[in-house]
Amino acid sequence: MTTKVTFSVIADLSAQEHVCISGNIPELGNWNPDKCLTMIESKDKQDDKSIWTISIDICQENDNCEIFYKYIIAEKCKLSASMNNECQYILKYETHLTPRLLNLKEYIAIGGHVDKFGVKDGLYNVDKGWLNGQTEIQLHLLKDSLIFFNKIDTNRKFSIKCIPSLLKDEIVNLSDLSDQTAEISTKMHSVTISTLNEKNVQPKPQKKFGALLQNDPITFRTQSFNPEYVGFNFIIYCHLNHANENDIPTLIGSANLLPVTNCKTSDQLSIPVLNEQHRIIGQLHVEILIIKPLKENLCTFEISYAKHWKDSRAPLDVGHRGLGATYCKELSSAKENTLASLAEAGSHGADFVEFDVQLSKDKIPIVYHDFTVCIDLKKEKVYNKDCMDGNELEIFEVPISDLTLEQMDTLRIYHASSKKTKFYSSSIVNESGLDNHHRPFPTLKSCFESLDEDLGFNIEIKYCMRIITGELEENLRDLMDRNEYVDIILKEVLSYGKNRRIIFSCFDPNICCMLKLKQNKYPVLFLSQGITEKYPAYMDPRCWTTKNSSLYCEAENFLGINAHAEELLRNPDIIKFAKECGLIVFCWGDDNNDKKNIEFLKKNGVDGVIYDGINKINCKMENKFKLECKGK
């Protein structure tokens, strides 16, 4: 038995955009992004907005059949001018935790109604789309990215516009290349621009003459299903300092960037700037970020927590590496980042546990904080009471990424600090005789399998960054490609995460951006150390201040920021600023290990506090999610 059901929705769209529908039944694609149905724009309008409809024959087993569904705004794109097949960009989609519901019995009795895109039960819940086959290319420019070889009048300003073109992906005759009227590109890809300031932080279409090169970093971005053919032309204009906004600037020159797919995921290129006579007059330094989609389609429209946060919930207590950092300060009997420490934090009422994830040499996601460890080679016996078994140890520092999981389990491994202290016996990481719960280097998979499902995970992705001097923060040789690195961890989380509450975080802004664009299920917090004397500053200006980091979070549509408590305690107004950017605020740092500071930060509006010794500071606490389930 089938019933014809008509779905209708009001949506305010731009040119080239259309509405799709997806749902929990085969006729609506079973939430699969590749199988959502395109709706048709009707001639009717409501409040000058288009109404989109679709009629579907639905098979039902009984009249009480319930259909859950959501609406999506998308844009179709041909892969090339010579091919008929199309793909589509998911631009926006509805993210209500409870989808829309249509009961067939009620529909047959009273008919349907017209929905409004994004609005359900009076609440507007929409998020931007993720990469479902296309690649995002970001081009970053800084204040000093443009360099001229001759001296330039300091009373002049420069603006840059980025024009992409999809280079022709079919064989052409040489005569076509010399013919200026011949078609050189098949489709122009749109480019959005954002700058790291309060006025222009949201990505938007470029102005006629691009953006001024000032103190704030500029990001151009575009997406393409065939990035191997996308090139870029930067047009450079000159403005007089006293010129009005409507004055037409002078064209200075241009710089061309060929397709960047042969570049590393994150790369830096200097390209020549040519004037109208094709003479080289300078160079443009461009930082490139290529974000590829997950190879396996692990994301659907069914559920998304990426922008969901319950405002009425009390601030969360998050166990730092479980019960706390232990290698440099003894806080508990269980070593940090072990299953025992994480489980113990949960048993003392932690809402979330924060732990660090990186990859072993054999590309297995493991839990460990430092980028390096020390291993030993015993030398001939000498009399040294600080050495194990009366033997002098020769310690070698090696990156975690150079050790397989088996080697981590079998070699005698010391904390990286042992190389400085020489007290090796107290810094052994993998002592013999430990059970699996107390052993270091647990796999991420074992965390999902072993720990209480009501215990949330704040998964910090470890990735080595460059500090202000240009050096890597650790003496590492080769870093794994960011796309591959993130994809391996994401696949593990999406496969085993199920209904667990999960938050991603990372100090690397590019990794955070990848985490947001490659999946749509879990939220992302950008880790910021802000202004501090405790740690060296990072080279990336997005990391310099908590304000910069908050603006970046707003631009990339992250759920929030994980800020350094040191800066928040010094200036609590930063919390207010982040909230005005639409962000939730977590905080981390040694200052959080003081109960008075925790209370102060919660009182000033933070949504989560990460700290050591959760079993001592809040020994009578109970997990808030369990309390919610009990109705307390």
N, C-alpha and C positions, 0 to 999 in steps of 0.2 A: 504494500500500500504506500502511495506517495502523496505528499501534500505540497502544493506550490506555495512557497513562502517568499514574500517580498521584504527586503531590508532597505531602509531609507535613512540617509544621514545628511545633515547640513554641514557644509565645510567651506571655509573661506580659503581658496587656493590661488597660487600664482600660476602664470602660464606654464604649460608643459606638465603640470602636476595633476595627479588623479587620485581617487580614493580606492582602496582595496579592502576586502574583508577576509578574516581568517577565523576559524573556530575549531571546536573539538570533535567534529564529525568529518567523515571522508569528503562529503559534498563541499565542505568549507576548508579542506586542505589539512585537517588534523594539526593545526597550528604551525605547519611547515612554511617558512618564508618563501620557498620556491613554488608553493602551490596555492598561495592566496589568490583570491578572485578579484578581477578588476571590475569595478562598478561603472555604471553609465550615468553621465550628467544629463539630468532631465531638463526640459524647457522651463519647468516651474522654478520659482525662486521664493525664498523666505527671508525677509529683512535684507534684500539685495544680495543674499548669499545663495550659492548653487545648492541644489538638492541632488544627491547621487543615489541611484537605486540599482538593485539587482534582484531578479526573481530566480529562485532555485527550486527544483523538484527534490524534496527530501523524503527518503525512505524512513519510516518509523515502525518500531515494533509495537508501540502502543501510543495512545493519545497523550500520555503523560511524559512523552519524550522531552527532555530538556536540552536545549542547544545553547552553549556558551560561545561568545564571539567577541571580537574586537575589530576596530577600524584602523587602517593604516593609510598614510599619505606617502605616495611614491612617485618616481619619475622614470619613465622608460628611456632606454638608451640602446641604439644599434651598435653592435660590436664593430662594424665597419660599413662603409657605403656599399660594398659589393656583396654583403651578406644580409639575409632577411631575418636571422635570429636576433631576438632582443633580450636584454637584461633590464633589471630595474634597481634603482637606488631606493632604499628605505629611508625616507626623509624624517618622518615622525610616526610614532605609533602609540596607541593607548596602553597605559601601564597600571590600571586599577588592579589591586591584588585579587579582587573578585571580579571576573569578567562580566560583561553584559549577559543577561539570561533571557531566552525566549522559550516559553512553555507552549508546545504545540496545541494542547487542549485549549488553552486560553486564546491562542492566536486564531484557531478555527472559530471560536465563539465570538470574539470581539474584534478580530483583525489586528493589524499592526499599527505602529506609530512611527513618527519621524524622530530619529536620534539627533544629537548635536555632537560633532566630533570632539573628543577629549573630555566631555562632561557626562558624568554618571552620578546620579543621586546628589546633584549639586556640587560635586567635586571635580576639579579639572586635574587630570593626571596624564601627562604626555611626556615622552622622552624622545631624544633624537635617535636616528637609526644607527645600526652598527654595520661593520663591513661584512656583507653577505656575498662576497665574490670579487668586489672591487678593491683596489689598492688606494690608500691615501698618500699623497705626496705633500710634505710640508717644506717650505723654504723660509729659513730664518735669516733676517738681516739685523745687524747691530748698528750703533751710531757710526762706528769707524769701518763699516763694511765697504763703503765707497771711497776709493783712493784715486786721486788724479796725480799724474806724473809732474805736471807743472803747478806752480802756486796758483791758488784760487782766491778771489776776493772773499774775505771773511764776512762781508755784508750780504752774502748770498746764501740761500737755502736750496736744498735739492729734494725733489720728490721722485718716487719710483713707482711705476705701474708694471704689473706682471701680466703678460698676455700669453696664455697657453695655446698650443695648437696640436691637434692629433695628426702627426705626420703620416703621409699616405702609406698604407700597408699593402700595396700591390705594386707590381712591376710597371714602370712607366717608361715611355720613350725618352731618349736624351733630348729630343726636340721639345718635349713638354717641359723639361726642367729649365730650358732657356726662354720659354714663352712666359712672359710675366702675367698673361691672362689665364694660364692653365691653372686648374684646381690643384692646390698644394696640400690642402688638409681636408679631411672628411667631416670633421665636427669640432667646433670650438667648445672646450670644456670650461665651465664657469669656475671662477676663482673667488674665494672670499679672503678677507684681510682682517687681521686683528692686531692691536698694539697693546702693550702691557701698561695701560693707564686706565683710569676709571671711566673716561669718556668713550673709549673705543675698544673696550676689552672684548665685547661680543663680536664674533666673526660676522662680517657683513659684506655686501658687494663693494667693489672698489669705486672710488670717485673717478671723475674723468681724467684727472692727472695723478692718480695713485695716492700714495701717502708720503708725508714729509719724513725725511730721515732726521730724527731728533734723538733724544736720550733713550727713548723707550724702544725696546726690541719690537720688530715687525715680523709677523708671520703671514705668508701667503699659503693657501692650501687649496688643493683640488683633489678630486677622486676620479678614477678611471678603471674600467674593466680591461683595458689594454694599455697599461702604463709604459710598456716597451716602446710605444710610438709617441708618447707625450713629450714635446719639447717646450721650452719657455723663452720668451723674448722680454727682456727688461727694458722699458723705455724710461730714460732719465731726463728730468726737466729741471730747469734752474729758475728760482724765484728771487726777486729782490726782497730784502728784509721788510721794507716799508710797503710792499705791494698788498693790495686788497685781496680778499679771498676769491673774488670773481675775476681778477686780472689773469690774463692768459700768460703762462710761463714760457720760457724759451726752451726749445728742444735742444739738448746737449749731445745726446748720443744714445746708444743702445748696447746691450750685451745679450748674447744668445747662449742658452744652456740646452745641450742635447739631451735626449732621454736619459734618465738617471738610474735605470734599472740595473746597470752594471756597477753602480756604486755600492758601497756598503750600506747597511740599514741606516746608519748614522755616519755622515761623511761631511767633509769640508772641501769646497772647490773655489778656486779663484779663476774668474773668467774675464777676458779682455773687454774693455769698454771702447767702442768705436764711435767716432763722430760721423757726421753726414758724408764726409769725404772718405770714409772707411779707414781713417788713420786711428791707430791705437792711442788713446789719450789717458787711459787709466785702467783700473781693474775693480771688479766687484767680487767681494768675498761672500759666499753663500754657504750656509749650513743646511744640510739636507737631512730630512728624516723620511724614510719610506716605511709605511705601515701596511703589511700584507694581511689578508684575511686568514683565519684558521683554515687549514686544508680540509678538515672534517667539519661538516655542518652540525655542530653540537648545540646550537641555540635556536629557540623557538619563540613564538609570541605568547605562549601559555602563561608564563610568570616572569616578572622582572622586579628585582629589589634594588636596581641600580640607583634609583632616585627616591627610594622609599625610606622614610624615617618617621617614627611615631613621636610627635612633638610633646605629647603629654607624659612620656616616659621619663622617670627620674634618670639623672646622669648615671652612666654605666661604669662599673669597676672592672678594669682589665688587668689581668695578671701578666706582668712583664716577664717574658720567657718562662712562664709558669709561675713559680714562686719567687723568681727574681734572678738577677745576674749572680753567678757564684764563683767564677774563676778568678775574679779580682777582688771579691768580697764575699765572705762566707755568710749566707743568709739562711740556708736551709740544708737539710741532709741530702735532698735530691738535687742533682746537678741541673743547671739551667738547660732549657730546650730538650729535656728528656720526657718521655711519656709519663713517668712518675711525677715529675714536677708539674706538668700541665694538668694531669688528673688531680693532683693534690690541691692546686689552685681552684679547680672546679668544685672540689668537695668542700672548700671553705667559702663558697658563694660567689666566686668570680663569674661575671656575666659573659665575658670574653677572655680568651688567653691570646696574648700576642707572641708570635714566634717567627723565626727567620728561616726562609727557604732559599736554597741555592741548588745547583746541579753538581753531581759527582762527575768524574771523568767518563763514566759509562752512562751519563745523561739521566740519572735517577734523581728526582727531587728529594732532597734530604733536609733535615732541620738542624741548622748550626749557625751561629752568629758571625764569627770571624771569617775573613776571606782566606786566612792561612792557618796552618798548624805546624808543630815541630815534630819531627821524628828523630830517633837516635840511632847511632852506630856505636857499639861499645868498643873502647880502646883497651890497651893493656892495663892491668890492675895497678892502681895508684892509691895513696892514702888520702882520701877526700871524703869527709863525713857527710857532705852535702850530696854526694853522688850515690846512686842506687847500687846496692850489693858491693860496695867498695870499689866499683869500677868507674872510671871517668867516662862521661858520655860526651860524644860529639854530636851536637844538635844541628839539624838542618831544617830550615823553614821552607815549607812547600805550600803551594796553593791548594785549597780544597779541590779545585777543578782538575788537579793532576792526580787525584787519588780515586780509585774505584771504590764502590761500596764495600766490596770484599776486603780491600786493603784497609779501609777504615775500621773494619771489624777485627783484623788480624794483626796489624802493626801496632807497636807501642807508640802512642801519640800523646803529645803534650800540648798544653795551651800555648799560643804564640807568645804570651808574656814570659814564659820560662826562659826564653833566650836572653832576656835582660836580667831576670832575677837570679838565675843559676840554681834556684831551689826546685829541682826537677820532681822530687818525690811528691810535693804538694800540688803539682800542676798536671798530673797525669789525667788525661781525658777519659781513655777507655781502660779502666782498671780491669784486671782479670776477675772472673767469678761473678760479674754483674749479670742480673737477669735482663730480659729484653726491655722491661719497663724502665730500668735504671741505666741502660746503655746509651751512650751518646750516638749521634747521627741517626735518629729514627727516620724512617722514610715518611714522606707526606701521606702516602697511602695508609701507613700504619696508624697515623694520627686520626684519620677518618674512621678507621675500623675499630680503634680501641677506646676512644674517648666518648663520653656522654653526649648524645645528640643535642641536648639543651645547652651545651657549652659552645658559645660562639667562637669563631676563629678570626683573629686579625692577622692575616698572612702578610708579613713583610717580605717582599721580593728583594733579595740582596743582589746588587749589581754595582761593580766598582766604577766610581766617577772621578773626574779630574778636579783637583783643587785649584785655587786661584793662581798658583804658580804654573799651571799647565801640566803638572805631574799627576799620575794616577794616585789615589789615596793609599793604595797598597802597591807593592812592587810586583805587579803581575805582568806577564808577558803578552799573552793573547787572550782577549775577551771573546766569548762566544757571541755570534750574531744575535742581536736583541730579538729579532723576530723568532728565530728558532728557540731561543732561551725561554721567552714568554709562552710560546705555543706549547712547549712540553709541560710547563707548570699548569697552564690553563686546562689542557686536556685532562690532567690528573684531577684537578678541582671540579671540573664540569662532570667528570665521570663518577666521582665518589662523593661530591658535596651533598647531593640529594636535598633535603629540606633544612640542613644546618644553616644557621646565620653566619655569613662569611663577609668579611671586608678585606679588600686588598689595600696595601700601602707600599710606597717605595720613595726613597730620596731622589731617584732619577726621574725627572719630569717626563722624559721620553718614554720610559717604561710605563709610567702612570697613564700616559696618553694611549699607549698600546693596549693596556688592560681595559680601558674604557671602550675603545673602538673595536676590539676583537670579539667581545662578548656583550651580552645585554642582561645577564642575570644578576651579577653581584656588583656592589658599589665600590668606588675607589676613593681613597683618601691620599692626598699628596703630603708626604712627610717633609717637614720644613725644620731646619735648625735655626733659621732666622739670624739675628745679630747676636753673636756670642763670642766669648774669648776662650771657651772650653774646647772648641774644635776649629780647625782651619776652614775658611770659607770655600765654597765650591766656585768653580769658574763660571757656571751657568747663572746669568742674572736673574732667572726665575727663582733661584734659591737664596738670593742675597738677603731678603727681608721677608717676614711673615706677610706683610702687605703685598709684596710682589707675588708671593706664593698664592695668596688668596685670590688675587686678580687672575692668575693663571688657572686656578681651579674653576673660577666662574667662566672663563673663556672656553675651557674644555668640557664643561658640564659635569664635573666630578660632584660626588655627593658632598665632599667636604675636605677639610685640611686637618692634618695631624701635626700640631705646632709644638715647638720647644717651650716647655713650661717656664724656663728662665726668662724668656721675652714676655710671656703673658703675665707673669708675676710682676715684672718691671713696668709693664704698660697694659693693664687689663682692657683698655679701650680697643686693643687689637681684636679681642673676642667680638666686640660689638661690630667692628668693621667687617670681620669675616661673616657675621650673621647678616649684615646688610648686603653682602654679596650672594646671599642665598645658600650659605654653607652650614653644615654642622661642624663642630669643633671638637676634636680629640686632642689630648696633649700627652707628651712623654718627657722624660728627663729625670735626673737624680733628685731635683727639687720636689718631685712628686712623692718621694719617700718620707715626707713629713705630713702627718695627718692634718695639721693646721693648714698647710698649703693645699691639700686635697679639698678640704672644706671651703677654702677661699675660692678656688677655681670653680668648684661646682656652683657656689653662690653667684659667681659672675657669669654663669651661662654656658660653661663647657658641657659637652654631651657625653664625654667619656674620658676617664683618667687612667693612664697606664702607669703602674708602679710596682716596685718590688715588695716582697714580704706581705702579700695580701692575707696570709694566714695569721699575721701578727697585728697588722694595723686594723683590720676589720674581721676579727675572729668569729663574730656572731652573725655574719651577713648571710643572706640567702639569695640564690640566683633569681634575678628579677623576672626572667622569662618563665621560670617554674611558678613563681608567685602569680603571674598573669594567668597562667593555665588554671591555677586553683581559684582564680577570681578574687584574689586578695588585693 
